[in-house]
Amino acid sequence: MSTSWRRTEVAMRLRTLLGDHLGTTALKNGSIRSDMVAFDFAQYSPTNKGFKPMVREAAFDVSEMAIVTYLMARSFGKPMVLLPDVVLARFQHGHALYNAKAGKLAPRDLKGKRVGIRSFTTTTGAWLRGILANDYGVDLDSIEWMTFEDAHVAEFVDTTKRAPAGKQIVQMLIDGELDAVLGEKSDHPDLKPLFSDVAAEEKAWFDRHKVVPINHMVVVSQAMSEKHPDAVREVHRLLAESATASPAAPRFSRDEMQRSLQLIIDYSAQQKLIPRAFGVDELFDNATRALW
């Protein structure tokens, strides 16, 4: 696919996928600008609907990207590289539900249960399965997984059971067709958190692992990184400046990012989403590695 960026008298224009996050507001509303690069923002709602075009068609020069999608894309040689810029990070325990009408269900009770997840390869799903397997001793292979979408990376072979066409994941849980779901929230009175005291569980998990789970970072096309590393450095500078403009934006030191990335790499390899555990440095190239 031909590259989309082009030099103008003003700036290099970059096709960009970037969601509305606390740390991206200043960049997206134009209060932070550059003479070197300008962003043509694509409109996808939710933003994750743009990840598939980026992975499969190299649709953007700069793109927000779920970290597990990036790991999988990397394993299949997709032409993109990671920037050390986190746009979404959160603890995951609150994104798992069960139907209390069917009786109490705890993480260790999931053996043999029907568990729904939007796609088996979602980053939230990978974090939660890693937590279930490594902190609660859950045998992930003992669960009947039901999914609703395919992976962003076309080459991944999904062996999970696909939900019937037209079915909605939360409604299936309400109707008793699923025992639990991962990656969802709901205020329905019958649906309760799988982790009974979410705040306490998250604190205990952080105390144990010293990790804040990263969900979304930013990638650039490999062609742009190789041919215009100066523009890549400028994109990173703008992202960092935009994040600094919001006190509530995700903050990661190099060590904190290293720990979070290594853990999700290990979880992804354990779950066979990627063929081996990468070293964190492998996720970057010469241009982006120097930006840490």
N, C-alpha and C positions, 0 to 999 in steps of 0.2 A: 504494500500500500504506500502511495507517495506521502511524503511528509507534508504537514499542513502549515508549519510555521514559515514565515517569510519576513524578510527585513523590509521595513518601511522607513520613511524619513523620521518617524517618531519612535517606533518601538517594534520589537518582534511580537507578533500576535500569536497567542497560544490558545489552542482549543483546550478548554479546561472543564473538568467535572469536579465540583467542590460543593459540599453541602453547607447548610446554614448551621454553623456551630458557634459557640461562644468565641472560639479563637480565630474564626474566619470572617467575622462580621466586618472588621475594619478593612479587610482586603476586598470583600465583596461589595461593600457600599461605596468604595472608591476613596475613602479617607486616607488610605495608604496607597501610594502610586509609585510608578517607576518610569524613568525615561528609557530603560532598556527593554522591558517586556510589558505587554498588555494582555489581559485575559478576556477571551470570548467564552463566557460561562454557558455551558449546556444546561438545559432545564430537564431534570429527571426528578420525579417525586414518587416514592422516596428515592434518595440518592443511590441506594444500592442497585436500583434498576439499570444504572449506567455501568456497573462493574462488568457485566457480561459483554457489552460492546467493546469495552476497553481490552478485556482479555482476548476476545475472539477476533476483533477487527482492528485493534490498535487505534481506536476511534478518537483518542485524545492525546495531547502532548503532555498534559499535567492532569493527574487524576487522583482523587480520593480513592482508597482501596482498602477493603477488609483485609486484615493481615493474613488470615488463613487462605483467602483467595490468592493473595500475592505469593504465599509459600507454594501453593499448588501450581500457580502459573510459572513460578521459577523452576519447579521440578520438571516442567514440560518445555522449558526453554523459551518462554514468551518474552518478547523484546521490550522489557521494562525494567527499571531499577528503582530501588527504594530511596527516599529521602528520610532523614531522621526527624520527621515532623509528625507528631501525633495530633490528630484532630478529634478523636473520640476514644475515651478510656473510661471504664467503669467496673465496679464489682458486679459479678454475674449472678449471685445467689438469688436475687429477687426476681429473676426471669425464668422461674420454673414453677409450675402450678400442678395441682391435682384437684379432683372433684371430691370434696369432703362428704358429699351425699352418699358416696359409695363406701365410706369408712375412712379412718385415719390411714395416711400413707406417708412414709418417711423415705429418705434416700435409700436406705439399706433394704427396703421392701420392693425394689423395682425389678428384681429377678422374675422373668416370665411375664412382665407387664407390657402393655401396649403403650408406647411413648411416641407422641407426635412431635415433629420438628419441621419447620418450613422447608429447609433443605439440609441434608446430612452434613453439608460442608460449611454451614454458617460458622462464623467466628464465635458467636455466643454459644452455639452448640458444642463446638470443640472445647471451649473453656469449661463448660458445665460437665461434659463427659469426662474431661481430665480430672475435675474436682471429684466427681462421683467415683471414678476408678481408683484414684490415688489417695483420696482422703477418707473415703467411705467403703472401700473394698468392693465396689459394685462390679460384677462381671458384665461388661458392656455387651458381650456376645449373647448373653442370656435374655436380652431385651428384644422385644419385637418392635423394630423401628418403623414408623410410618412417616413418609415424606410427601410434600406437596409441590415441590419444584425440583428441577434438575440443578446440577452444579453450574457455577459460572464458567468453569473450565470444562470445555466439551469433552476432552480426552478422559476425564475421570469416569470410571465405571462404578455406578451407584447400584448396589445390590439390595437396597432397602425396599420395603413394600410401598407402593405408591397409593395414596389415598384416592378414592373414587372421584371422578371428575365432578367439579362443582361443590365439593365438600370444603368447609372452612374449619381450620384447625381448632379454634377455641370452641366453636359450636359443637364439634365432635366430642370434645372433652365434657361440655355441659350435658350432652345427650348420652354420655356413658359409652361412647364408641372408642374412647381412648381413656387410659388410666392416668396419664400425666402428659404434660407438654413442656418442651424446653424452648426458650427464646421468646416467651410471650408474657404479657401482663394483662390483667382484667380486673374490673371491679364487680364482676358477677358474684352474688352472695354465696354461691355454692363452691366457688373456686378459691383455694387457699394456697399459700406458698408451700412448696415441697420442703423447703428448709424452714422449720417452724419459727425460729427467731432469726430473721434475716440479718439484722444489724450485728447481733452477737456472732453469728456464723462468719460474716464477712470480716469482722475484727479478728477472730481467732485464725482465720485463713491467712490474713495479712501478717499477723504476728508469726505464723509458721513459715511463710514463704517470702515475706518482704517484697511482694509483687503487687502492683496495681495492673489489672489486666488491660492490655491494649486491644482495642477493637479496630479502629481505622487509622491508617497513616496516609502518606501521599507518595505516589510514584510518578516518574517521568519516563517518556519513551527512551529506549536505548539509543535511537538515532540522535535524538536531541542531546543526550548526555555525551555522546561521543563527538558530535560535531560542534556543539555550542555549550561547552561546560561553563562558560561565563554566564550564560542565561540560566543554567541550572542553579548556579550559586546565587543568582539574583532572585530566583523563585524561592529558594530556601530562606534568603534574607527577608523577603516580604512575608512569608508564612510565619517566620519567627517574630517579626515585628508586629504582625497582626495578633498573634497569640499573646504577646506581651501587653498589648492594649487592653486585654480582658483579664482581670485578676482571677476569674473563675475558669479560665481555659486550662486544659491539661498541662501539667508541668512535670517533666522527666529530666533528671540528670542523666549523664551517659551511663552510669552504673545501673540506675533504675530502669532505663530503657533496655539495657543489655539483659538484665534479669528477666524482665517481662517477655522480651522476644525469645530468649532461650527456653523459657518454660512453655510458651505456646508452640515453639518448634518441637520440643520434646513430646508434648501432648499430640501434636499433629502426626508425628512419626509413629507414636504408640497406637494411634487410631487408624494407621495406614492411609491417611490422607496424602502423605508424601512418602517417597520410598526410603528416605533416610533422614536423620536429624542433621540439618545444616549447622555450620557455625554461623554465628550472627554476622561476622564480617562478610560472609558469602552473599548476603542479601543486598550489599552495596557494590558499586563499582569504584574505580579510582576517583572519579569526580565527586560522587556522593559520600564516599567513605571519609573523605577529608573534611566533611561538613560537621562531623560529630563534635 
